[in-house]
Amino acid sequence: MSQHFIPPLVRNFGMVEEDLYRSGQPNELNFPFLERLGLKTIIYLAPEDPNQTFLNFVDDQDIQMHHLGTTTSTNAWDPISEEVVLEALDIILDPKNYPVMVMCNLGRHRTGTVIGCLRKLQRWNLTSIFEEYRRYTGPKVRVLNEQFIELFDTDLVPTRATSPKWIEIFTISPLQTPHP
């Protein structure tokens, strides 16, 4: 019997960077695909609890689950807080947590906001950040989330001694010039 590997496409699955993925909450059909990713950490950004089937999968795979945002709001329509974004970025920037998947219920707004702030930290321009955000939200863009990303202060993200190899955080003073 052949096994099918079905990514959670309907749930906004995508690769953000090497070993960093984004998605909405997957269902049982997606579990064999997720197993192949070898996830070590999941960041779940929703006020509601994930479904029990998914929690069982996470437990069976020995994946560390960080359920963020449960204390700040119980309403899925409320924007994500700065505190939650900073906590999520701290997990994302720690290489010990990899491979990592960032997700919320549908993989649109909360996930998109965290990834947008990560892109800002990577010094992407706002046009590119918003294009990526909108690619996953479709017609359901939330202007408050885009405003949050635009105003997000990357200086609040603590620097780490080690970070994933794809992140480039420059700490260049105005008197220094970057190396090629």
C-alpha positions in Angstrom: 0.0 0.0 0.0 1.5 3.4 -1.0 1.5 6.3 1.4 0.4 9.7 0.3 2.2 12.8 1.5 -0.2 15.7 1.4 0.9 19.1 2.6 -1.7 21.2 4.3 -2.1 23.4 1.2 -5.6 24.4 2.0 -4.3 25.5 5.3 -1.6 27.9 3.9 1.4 25.6 4.2 4.7 27.2 3.0 8.5 27.1 3.6 9.7 30.3 5.1 13.4 29.5 5.3 15.4 26.3 5.6 13.7 24.1 8.2 11.2 26.9 9.0 7.6 26.4 7.9 4.2 28.1 8.2 0.8 26.5 8.1 -2.7 26.4 9.4 -3.7 23.6 11.8 -3.3 20.4 9.7 -5.6 17.4 9.7 -5.0 13.7 9.7 -4.3 13.5 6.0 -1.4 15.8 6.5 0.3 13.9 9.3 2.5 11.6 7.1 3.8 14.7 5.2 4.5 16.5 8.5 6.4 13.4 9.8 8.8 13.7 6.9 9.6 17.3 7.9 11.0 15.9 11.2 9.6 18.8 13.2 11.1 19.5 16.6 9.0 22.5 17.5 5.6 24.0 16.7 4.6 27.5 17.6 0.8 27.6 17.8 -0.6 31.2 17.7 -4.3 31.0 18.5 -6.4 31.7 21.6 -8.3 28.4 21.1 -6.8 25.0 21.8 -5.7 22.8 18.8 -7.9 19.8 18.2 -7.2 16.7 20.1 -6.2 14.6 17.0 -3.5 17.2 16.3 -2.4 17.2 19.9 -2.1 13.4 19.9 0.0 13.6 16.7 2.3 16.2 18.3 2.7 14.0 21.4 3.3 10.9 19.3 6.0 12.6 17.3 7.7 14.1 20.5 7.3 17.6 19.1 7.6 20.5 21.5 4.5 22.7 21.3 4.5 26.3 22.3 0.9 27.5 22.5 1.2 31.3 22.5 -1.4 34.0 22.8 -3.8 32.2 25.1 -3.6 34.7 27.9 -3.7 37.9 25.9 -7.0 37.3 24.1 -9.8 34.7 23.7 -11.1 36.3 20.6 -9.6 35.0 17.3 -10.4 38.4 15.7 -8.2 40.4 18.1 -4.8 41.3 16.7 -1.7 39.5 17.9 0.2 41.2 20.7 3.7 42.5 20.6 4.5 40.2 23.5 3.4 37.1 21.6 5.4 38.2 18.5 8.5 38.7 20.5 8.1 35.3 22.2 7.5 33.6 18.9 10.6 35.3 17.3 12.7 34.2 20.3 11.8 30.6 19.6 12.3 31.0 15.9 15.8 32.5 16.4 17.0 29.7 18.5 18.7 27.0 16.3 18.1 24.3 19.0 14.4 24.4 18.1 14.8 23.4 14.5 12.9 22.3 12.4 10.1 24.7 13.4 6.6 25.2 12.1 4.6 28.4 12.9 0.9 28.0 12.7 -2.5 29.4 13.7 -5.9 28.0 13.0 -6.0 29.0 9.3 -2.3 30.1 8.9 -3.3 33.6 7.7 -3.3 36.5 10.1 -1.4 35.6 13.3 1.1 33.4 11.5 1.4 36.1 8.7 2.1 38.8 11.3 4.9 36.8 13.0 6.4 35.9 9.6 6.1 39.6 8.5 7.9 40.7 11.6 10.6 38.1 11.0 11.0 39.4 7.4 11.3 42.9 8.8 14.1 41.6 11.1 15.7 40.2 8.0 15.5 43.7 6.5 13.1 42.9 3.7 11.4 46.0 2.3 7.8 46.6 3.3 6.4 46.0 -0.2 7.8 42.5 -0.3 6.7 41.8 3.3 3.1 42.8 2.5 3.1 40.9 -0.8 4.0 37.7 1.1 1.4 38.5 3.8 -1.3 39.0 1.2 -0.4 35.9 -0.7 -1.5 33.8 2.3 -4.4 36.0 3.4 -6.0 36.3 0.0 -8.9 38.8 0.0 -9.0 38.7 3.8 -6.2 41.2 4.4 -6.3 42.9 7.8 -4.8 46.4 7.6 -4.2 46.5 11.3 -1.8 43.5 10.9 0.1 45.2 8.2 0.3 48.4 10.3 1.6 46.2 13.2 4.3 44.8 11.0 5.2 48.3 9.6 5.5 49.8 13.1 7.2 46.7 14.7 10.4 47.7 16.4 13.0 45.1 15.6 15.3 46.6 18.3 13.0 44.9 20.8 14.1 41.5 19.6 17.0 40.4 21.8 20.2 39.4 19.9 21.4 35.9 20.3 24.9 34.4 20.4 23.7 31.8 17.9 20.9 32.1 15.3 19.8 30.1 12.3 22.3 30.4 9.5 19.8 32.2 7.2 19.2 35.1 9.5 21.3 38.2 9.0 20.9 40.7 11.8 23.3 43.6 11.2 24.5 45.6 14.2 26.3 48.2 12.2 26.7 51.7 13.6 26.3 54.7 11.2 30.1 55.0 11.3 30.8 51.4 10.2 30.5 50.1 6.7 29.1 46.6 6.0 31.5 43.9 4.8 30.7 42.5 1.3 
